[in-house]
């Protein structure tokens, strides 16, 4: 196909400013929708690219063919019996089928199907012009974009994140005409709205990016991010560097269409405020970047980002400085007031803060955190001073009612630590006030001390238990209270500080601490099982992130969960040993042997056979079953010793050694014999062997 038959297509959706958090997901949807729709219509293309600014979503389709692919369609007509009469002439049914498909009966073919012979016609359908198809495709793509929140603004009731103000739709130089949300597509767009609202004509899709760049709009978000970073660096070249904040870089990148950095400053007196406060004041109020000087010390400079070329910088700088200075003055007031009030006085105020309307107040939660933390310390012999535990637990949420955290909620925990240190609390307690929220994400940093870890575990398991108690466990993908992340945090800390302990007692006792009014109204009787299963699901997903095979994980977890949640550190060790074992001997056949054992035991259960786990040695008549029982008894003692020492490599070696005796038993012994007592004893022997590995690994799952 010649280049004349290949063109680039462009779709620009011009909008009012879209929330930054919506944009990346919208671009993903546009690309997926365009790929699927073009393919569905039989259109060939080379590449799809998507771009965005706060005021436009852009799709560019490179090397799009001028028409869709030709296709053939096989159409079945009447059966041969209905299509021909007794002397072989075509009937009206055959003639009608031919006429309907614009052909003659002579050109019809015969097709043999499961139901017999039928007339058929292979119809060739020519491809349609791309320009015509895009009139349908482009609106379909726009309609396919969904947002967390949408709005309507005109009579048709079309929903979008923000009102659509213009649409550019081109295939080559040709305009693709359609109308959506009362906006008619065209070949013109708008430049940087704060500077120039005049229409800009787009002659060809290939020129779109450069035309807008010449009008001070960088549409390519990756190019715009580089320009943003370069502009920031240039603006503070003689001062220092911005504090690393990639999230803010990404956010600002979707707030502007042409970034220009402006170096600003605030009064030195505000440097007496904690740098966390200074940073959040600048970040929240004006999306400004905090700056360290060349020595790495926090400076009184900050970077504001102007949308547009470097004009009127003095005016913009003055505006930034006024707003930031006002925010810092407020923060200084909050900070001093909070220190005057102290943290201890805030504890009482927590009685007026609701944790959940059905669960109770934050004050009540704090009391539960203290009880659970003291229980954890005693249960696991963690040897942390109970006085410190009580102090950290009671102060853990005290900063929530501080003026600073009320204004800047993202400082919860952080201000708790800062205020605690200022008010002469110990460093360990102060750290716990911040770190009991850790990890902040599923893979985030864990608490750095036992005290912080205990308070964090207590806080998290209380959140899980109370939410489960009122029926708020996650279902499907919905998890509005972030309980999956909470559970993973609990598990990660447990693996860190109590890797070999039994968490089952914690799960049992935590429900004893929930409020009495919830206990009295609980309809479910298996809350412990529900929470235990939920935690095991999170354990499985956590291990999956480390790259282990899913069947291996299930083989280990299925057996481990029989005895509750204990020895979490053993799971990874078992998996590593399993991977080593699979490289030795005929390990895969071990899975087959154990699957056969399971099948026999399951069949026996279906026949209501009472299977004992003990073996009557006097009923062992064959040499191979005597040998197997002897080897199994010897292996049992070894495995118990190896399990105690967490020496899982040797357990797998023992399994491989025992397999030979099991194979000989299956080859030479009939299990389901007529003598009832011998049959039952042989089934019990298989149960005895299975029980040797109970709680270790389910080998049958490993069979490929």
BAVOSE-953835 format. One line per 4 residues: their letters; for each residue y, z, x of C-alpha. Coordinates in steps of 0.02 Angstrom, whole numbers. Each point is the difference from the previous one (the first is absolute). Layout:
BEGIN
A = Y/Z/X ~ ...
This chain:
BEGIN
XXXX = 0/0/0 ~ 170/-48/69 ~ 137/126/32 ~ 98/-83/-139
XXXX = -129/70/-121 ~ 17/178/68 ~ 151/108/-38 ~ 55/181/15
XXXX = 28/99/-160 ~ 125/141/-22 ~ 18/136/-130 ~ 141/126/15
XXXX = 19/136/-132 ~ 179/61/12 ~ 19/176/-70 ~ 107/153/-3
XXXX = -48/125/136 ~ -185/45/-8 ~ -57/175/53 ~ -61/-9/180
XXXX = -170/77/-42 ~ -39/-144/-120 ~ 24/-145/119 ~ -152/-6/114
XXXX = -120/17/-146 ~ 95/-137/-94 ~ -18/-117/149 ~ -187/35/8
XXXX = -15/-42/-184 ~ 100/-161/19 ~ -111/-59/143 ~ -161/43/-90
XXXX = 58/-77/-163 ~ 62/-159/84 ~ -161/-22/98 ~ -110/25/-153
XXXX = 107/-107/-116 ~ 18/-147/119 ~ -186/3/35 ~ -39/10/-186
XXXX = 106/-155/-32 ~ -86/-94/141 ~ 153/-11/112 ~ -22/-9/188
XXXX = 124/84/116 ~ 11/60/180 ~ 83/170/-9 ~ 88/123/-115
XXXX = 143/108/63 ~ 95/135/-91 ~ 168/77/42 ~ 115/128/-80
XXXX = 170/78/5 ~ 63/131/-124 ~ 66/-142/-109 ~ -131/-136/14
XXXX = -189/-26/2 ~ -50/-162/84 ~ -156/-108/3 ~ -17/-150/117
XXXX = -154/-111/-14 ~ -20/-111/153 ~ -83/-173/-1 ~ -33/-4/-186
XXXX = -81/-164/-55 ~ 90/-106/-128 ~ -141/7/-127 ~ -152/104/-40
XXXX = -176/-53/49 ~ -94/-128/-104 ~ -149/81/-85 ~ -155/-58/-92
XXXX = -63/83/-157 ~ -175/-24/-71 ~ 1/0/-191 ~ -159/18/-102
XXXX = -17/-101/-159 ~ -133/-8/-135 ~ -185/12/41 ~ -94/-162/30
XXXX = -93/28/-164 ~ 166/4/-93 ~ 81/-136/107 ~ -130/-135/-30
XXXX = -94/-55/-154 ~ -185/-41/-11 ~ 21/-174/76 ~ 113/58/143
XXXX = 171/-47/-68 ~ 147/117/26 ~ 45/101/-153 ~ 171/46/-68
XXXX = -13/164/95 ~ -14/-93/166 ~ 139/-122/-44 ~ 113/144/-54
XXXX = -31/92/164 ~ 43/-156/100 ~ 159/-35/-100 ~ 55/181/17
XXXX = -9/-16/189 ~ 82/-172/6 ~ -154/-92/63 ~ -145/-105/-64
XXXX = -178/52/-39 ~ -62/-110/143 ~ 89/111/125 ~ -78/159/-65
XXXX = -138/83/101 ~ -151/105/-41 ~ -16/178/60 ~ -156/107/-5
XXXX = 35/182/-47 ~ -107/150/-42 ~ 19/-47/-184 ~ -47/-182/25
XXXX = 87/-167/36 ~ 182/-25/-47 ~ 131/-134/18 ~ 134/45/125
XXXX = 159/-74/68 ~ 79/35/170 ~ 186/1/-30 ~ 119/-24/145
XXXX = 161/97/-21 ~ 144/-51/110 ~ 104/133/82 ~ 167/47/-77
XXXX = 167/-10/88 ~ 46/159/90 ~ 179/-8/-62 ~ -62/9/-178
XXXX = -126/138/35 ~ 129/109/87 ~ 97/10/-164 ~ -146/106/-62
XXXX = -51/80/165 ~ 168/73/50 ~ 27/93/-165 ~ -180/63/8
XXXX = 33/73/173 ~ 160/85/-57 ~ -86/74/-152 ~ -145/64/107
XXXX = 111/120/99 ~ -11/179/-60 ~ 103/150/52 ~ -17/190/-17
XXXX = 145/-9/-123 ~ 72/-154/-84 ~ 148/-34/-114 ~ 58/-124/-130
XXXX = 178/-65/-6 ~ 3/-153/-112 ~ -62/-54/-171 ~ -167/-76/51
XXXX = -59/173/56 ~ -63/-61/169 ~ -37/146/117 ~ 40/9/185
XXXX = 51/132/126 ~ 182/-52/-14 ~ 91/-139/-95 ~ -32/-176/63
XXXX = 164/-90/32 ~ -51/-167/76 ~ -157/-98/44 ~ -19/-132/135
XXXX = -152/-111/-30 ~ -28/-154/108 ~ -139/-117/50 ~ 74/-98/142
XXXX = 172/-50/-60 ~ -53/1/-183 ~ 48/143/-115 ~ -144/77/-98
XXXX = 75/28/-171 ~ -48/151/-104 ~ 83/147/-84 ~ -48/183/6
XXXX = 95/156/-54 ~ 140/-115/-62 ~ 24/-66/179 ~ -21/-185/34
XXXX = -69/-51/169 ~ 111/-101/116 ~ 30/-45/182 ~ 139/127/30
XXXX = 2/181/53 ~ 127/135/43 ~ 41/62/174 ~ 45/177/53
XXXX = 62/68/-167 ~ 127/121/73 ~ 89/-141/93 ~ -22/-165/-89
XXXX = -64/-32/-177 ~ 18/-188/11 ~ -152/-108/-34 ~ -97/-64/152
XXXX = -95/-162/-21 ~ -175/-11/75 ~ -38/-183/41 ~ -177/25/66
XXXX = -118/150/6 ~ -17/-23/189 ~ 186/34/19 ~ 6/153/-114
XXXX = -13/136/133 ~ 127/-79/118 ~ 124/-40/-140 ~ 2/182/-56
XXXX = 6/66/177 ~ 159/-101/25 ~ 66/89/-154 ~ -38/173/74
XXXX = -166/27/-88 ~ -157/25/106 ~ -138/-31/-127 ~ -147/24/121
XXXX = -30/188/-4 ~ -83/2/171 ~ 146/-89/79 ~ 121/113/-93
XXXX = -90/156/65 ~ 18/-62/179 ~ 184/-32/-30 ~ 18/175/-72
XXXX = -83/81/150 ~ 101/-107/121 ~ 163/41/-87 ~ -38/187/4
XXXX = -42/-7/185 ~ 161/-93/41 ~ 107/121/-99 ~ -57/153/99
XXXX = -32/-82/168 ~ 116/123/89 ~ -48/153/-101 ~ -189/17/-11
XXXX = -136/-44/-125 ~ -35/26/-184 ~ -132/126/-47 ~ -161/-98/-35
XXXX = -11/-33/-187 ~ -100/-156/-40 ~ -6/44/-185 ~ 189/-3/-8
XXXX = 6/-163/98 ~ -117/-78/-129 ~ 100/70/-145 ~ 169/-57/66
XXXX = -73/-171/37 ~ -23/-22/-188 ~ 172/69/-40 ~ 99/-133/92
XXXX = -1/-189/18 ~ 94/-5/165 ~ 0/164/98 ~ 146/54/107
XXXX = -10/170/85 ~ 154/111/12 ~ 7/150/115 ~ 80/150/-87
XXXX = 22/184/39 ~ 23/170/-82 ~ 84/162/53 ~ -87/89/145
XXXX = -1/163/-97 ~ -141/-64/-110 ~ -115/-8/151 ~ -29/185/-35
XXXX = -106/-54/-147 ~ -185/-34/32 ~ -30/-180/51 ~ -123/-19/-145
XXXX = 143/39/-120 ~ 119/-118/88 ~ -128/-140/-2 ~ -45/16/-183
XXXX = 184/11/-52 ~ 36/-165/86 ~ -161/-81/-55 ~ 7/47/-184
XXXX = 185/-23/-35 ~ 36/-164/89 ~ -163/-58/82 ~ 77/33/170
XXXX = -90/23/165 ~ 18/158/103 ~ 35/-24/186 ~ -55/91/157
XXXX = 110/-10/154 ~ -64/-69/165 ~ -68/172/46 ~ -103/5/-159
XXXX = 108/129/-86 ~ 53/-18/-181 ~ 176/-73/-3 ~ 141/-5/-126
XXXX = -18/-189/-14 ~ -93/-94/-134 ~ -28/-182/-47 ~ 48/-74/-168
XXXX = -56/-173/-53 ~ 121/-119/-79 ~ -63/-143/-109 ~ 83/-153/73
XXXX = 84/-64/156 ~ 108/110/110 ~ 161/-2/-99 ~ 101/149/-61
XXXX = -103/116/109 ~ 137/131/12 ~ 8/16/-189 ~ -189/11/-15
XXXX = -9/125/143 ~ 129/111/-82 ~ -97/-4/-162 ~ -163/49/83
XXXX = 82/143/95 ~ 83/70/-156 ~ -161/1/-100 ~ -109/71/139
XXXX = 128/134/44 ~ 6/55/-182 ~ -190/12/-5 ~ -3/100/162
XXXX = 133/119/-67 ~ -109/30/-153 ~ -154/25/111 ~ 94/126/106
XXXX = 45/97/-158 ~ -181/-4/-61 ~ -66/53/170 ~ 114/150/18
XXXX = -32/57/-179 ~ -188/-13/22 ~ 6/105/158 ~ 104/132/-90
XXXX = -124/7/-143 ~ -152/6/114 ~ -177/-55/-40 ~ -66/166/-65
XXXX = 126/-2/-143 ~ -60/-175/-49 ~ -176/59/-38 ~ 55/80/-164
XXXX = 90/-161/-49 ~ -166/-93/7 ~ -43/83/-166 ~ 122/-122/-79
XXXX = -77/-155/80 ~ -144/-81/-93 ~ -149/-63/102 ~ -79/-74/-156
XXXX = 35/44/-181 ~ -185/35/-34 ~ -31/90/165 ~ 154/107/26
XXXX = 140/31/123 ~ 14/-30/187 ~ 11/189/21 ~ -172/18/-79
XXXX = -64/-137/114 ~ 68/92/152 ~ -97/156/-52 ~ -159/-105/-14
XXXX = 32/-78/170 ~ 10/176/74 ~ -163/54/-83 ~ -94/-156/51
XXXX = 68/3/178 ~ -56/181/23 ~ -172/-48/-69 ~ -13/-148/122
XXXX = 48/110/147 ~ -135/128/-43 ~ -134/-124/-55 ~ 9/-101/160
XXXX = 45/140/122 ~ 155/-92/56 ~ 76/161/67 ~ 179/-37/-52
XXXX = 110/152/-33 ~ 0/28/-188 ~ 180/59/8 ~ 50/-171/69
XXXX = -103/-86/-134 ~ 85/97/-140 ~ 172/-32/74 ~ -30/-188/23
XXXX = -79/-19/-171 ~ 140/89/-92 ~ 136/-98/92 ~ -93/-166/-7
XXXX = 99/-68/-148 ~ 159/105/18 ~ 105/-145/64 ~ -33/-99/-161
XXXX = 138/98/-86 ~ 121/-14/146 ~ 159/-100/-28 ~ -44/-118/142
XXXX = -172/-46/-66 ~ 68/-14/-177 ~ 119/-134/66 ~ -124/-78/122
XXXX = -180/28/-62 ~ -71/-93/149 ~ 49/149/107 ~ -124/118/-85
XXXX = -99/93/131 ~ 116/-61/137 ~ 140/114/-62 ~ -127/139/-26
XXXX = -38/-3/186 ~ 183/-15/51 ~ 57/143/-111 ~ -147/110/52
XXXX = 43/-19/183 ~ 185/33/-33 ~ -47/155/-98 ~ -107/66/145
XXXX = -173/-32/-73 ~ -136/-32/128 ~ -26/-177/63 ~ -178/1/-69
XXXX = 59/43/-176 ~ 145/-124/11 ~ -117/-141/51 ~ -116/42/-144
XXXX = 142/-23/-124 ~ 18/-180/56 ~ -176/-43/51 ~ -90/65/-154
XXXX = 54/-165/-79 ~ -93/-93/139 ~ -76/-127/3 ~ 138/-91/-93
XXXX = -108/-157/-12 ~ -188/-28/3 ~ 6/-34/187 ~ 151/110/40
XXXX = 19/140/127 ~ -100/159/-33 ~ 70/177/10 ~ 10/64/179
XXXX = -50/181/-28 ~ -137/97/-90 ~ 130/87/-108 ~ 78/-164/-58
XXXX = -174/-73/-27 ~ -55/147/-108 ~ 157/-9/-109 ~ -17/-189/-14
XXXX = -183/10/-52 ~ 40/136/-127 ~ 144/-100/-73 ~ -103/-159/-13
XXXX = -159/74/-72 ~ 105/95/-129 ~ 85/-162/-50 ~ -169/-84/-21
XXXX = -80/143/-96 ~ 145/28/-120 ~ 18/-186/-37 ~ -187/-20/-28
XXXX = 4/153/-113 ~ 118/-87/-121 ~ -90/-167/9 ~ 116/-92/119
XXXX = -131/-63/121 ~ 35/-182/53 ~ -85/-140/-95 ~ -16/-178/61
XXXX = 149/-48/106 ~ 117/120/-90 ~ 48/153/102 ~ 175/53/-57
XXXX = -9/169/86 ~ -65/-65/167 ~ -159/103/-10 ~ -100/-121/107
XXXX = 124/20/142 ~ 0/189/-27 ~ -191/5/10 ~ -4/-104/159
XXXX = 129/116/78 ~ -107/152/-46 ~ -156/-81/74 ~ 84/-54/161
XXXX = 67/175/32 ~ -170/77/-42 ~ -85/-114/127 ~ 130/54/128
XXXX = -6/190/-21 ~ -166/38/-89 ~ -110/-147/52 ~ -166/92/-19
XXXX = 37/112/-148 ~ -56/-12/-182 ~ 145/-48/-115 ~ -104/25/-157
XXXX = 52/182/-13 ~ 182/-50/8 ~ -24/-123/-143 ~ -91/134/-99
XXXX = 131/136/26 ~ 156/-107/-19 ~ -33/-15/-187 ~ 3/189/-11
XXXX = 183/-3/51 ~ 62/-122/-132 ~ 110/73/-139 ~ -88/98/-137
XXXX = 71/-109/-139 ~ -83/-151/81 ~ -165/91/25 ~ -3/45/-184
XXXX = 32/-179/-56 ~ -111/-95/120 ~ -117/-114/-98 ~ -95/-67/149
XXXX = -138/108/74 ~ -32/-100/157 ~ 168/5/88 ~ -79/53/166
XXXX = -117/-150/-5 ~ 143/-117/-46 ~ 110/60/142 ~ -146/-2/122
XXXX = -44/-179/-46 ~ 183/-49/13 ~ 10/73/175 ~ -160/-89/52
XXXX = 74/-165/-58 ~ 152/33/109 ~ -111/49/147 ~ -93/-165/-19
XXXX = 161/-102/-6 ~ 68/96/150 ~ -155/-39/104 ~ 6/-182/-53
XXXX = 170/-16/86 ~ -88/37/165 ~ -102/-160/-13 ~ -174/64/-41
XXXX = -118/-107/-105 ~ 5/46/-185 ~ -191/15/-14 ~ -3/117/151
XXXX = 137/107/-78 ~ -93/12/-165 ~ -164/42/89 ~ 84/148/85
XXXX = 110/59/-144 ~ -133/-15/-137 ~ -106/128/91 ~ 143/109/63
XXXX = 76/26/-172 ~ -162/80/-64 ~ 52/164/78 ~ 184/-5/-46
XXXX = 145/-38/116 ~ -45/74/168 ~ -2/-46/184 ~ 119/-146/-24
XXXX = 8/-27/187 ~ -186/-41/-2 ~ 26/-157/-105 ~ 78/-102/138
XXXX = -124/66/128 ~ -144/-52/-112 ~ 74/-173/-21 ~ 24/-22/187
XXXX = -180/57/30 ~ -60/-117/-136 ~ 85/-148/84 ~ -86/45/164
XXXX = -168/21/-86 ~ 11/-172/-80 ~ -1/-73/175 ~ -167/84/40
XXXX = -172/-60/-47 ~ -40/-66/-173 ~ 127/112/-88 ~ 30/-114/-150
XXXX = -183/17/-49 ~ 28/189/-9 ~ 111/-32/-151 ~ -140/-99/-80
XXXX = -124/142/27 ~ 116/128/-80 ~ 38/-117/-143 ~ -187/-11/-33
XXXX = -10/191/1 ~ 143/10/-125 ~ -79/-130/-114 ~ -166/95/-6
XXXX = 89/164/-36 ~ 106/-80/-136 ~ -154/-75/-82 ~ -83/170/3
XXXX = 152/79/-84 ~ -3/-134/-136 ~ -182/48/-32 ~ 57/182/-18
XXXX = -101/51/151 ~ 51/172/63 ~ 36/-33/184 ~ -13/148/115
XXXX = 91/9/166 ~ -144/95/83 ~ -161/-78/63 ~ -175/75/-16
XXXX = -75/-33/171 ~ -177/25/-65 ~ 19/-153/-114 ~ 43/-117/144
XXXX = -161/-99/22 ~ 49/-155/99 ~ 41/5/186 ~ 162/-98/-24
XXXX = 67/122/-131 ~ -50/149/106 ~ 88/-79/149 ~ 155/-37/-105
XXXX = 10/179/-65 ~ -18/68/176 ~ 134/-117/68 ~ 115/35/-148
XXXX = -17/189/22 ~ 40/-16/184 ~ 148/-116/-40 ~ 66/120/-131
XXXX = 19/140/127 ~ 83/-118/124 ~ 121/-71/-129 ~ 54/173/-55
XXXX = 41/41/181 ~ 89/-165/30 ~ 100/20/-162 ~ 57/173/50
XXXX = 60/-72/167 ~ 74/-157/-84 ~ -109/-104/116 ~ -21/-148/-117
XXXX = -54/-123/134 ~ -162/100/23 ~ -28/6/-188 ~ -1/-189/-6
XXXX = -120/-5/147 ~ -115/117/-98 ~ 10/-116/-151 ~ -56/-148/104
XXXX = -146/102/70 ~ -53/57/-174 ~ 3/-177/-70 ~ -162/-47/90
XXXX = -95/137/-88 ~ 76/-46/-169 ~ -51/-183/25 ~ -178/53/41
XXXX = -4/110/-155 ~ 54/-144/-114 ~ -123/-120/82 ~ -154/111/-11
XXXX = 26/118/-147 ~ -2/-36/-186 ~ 123/116/-83 ~ -34/-26/-185
XXXX = -187/47/7 ~ -100/63/-148 ~ -17/177/69 ~ 155/81/-78
XXXX = 21/140/126 ~ -12/-117/150 ~ 122/-123/-80 ~ 126/137/-35
XXXX = -19/70/175 ~ 34/-171/78 ~ 155/-22/-108 ~ 54/174/55
XXXX = -24/-54/181 ~ 125/-143/-28 ~ 121/123/-81 ~ -23/116/149
XXXX = 47/-142/118 ~ 150/-48/-104 ~ 61/180/-6 ~ -4/10/190
XXXX = 150/-116/1 ~ 83/71/-155 ~ 186/18/31 ~ -10/-110/154
XXXX = -9/-184/-49 ~ -70/-109/-138 ~ -96/-128/103 ~ -48/-106/-150
XXXX = 181/-57/-24 ~ -2/-82/172 ~ -130/-131/-47 ~ 78/-174/4
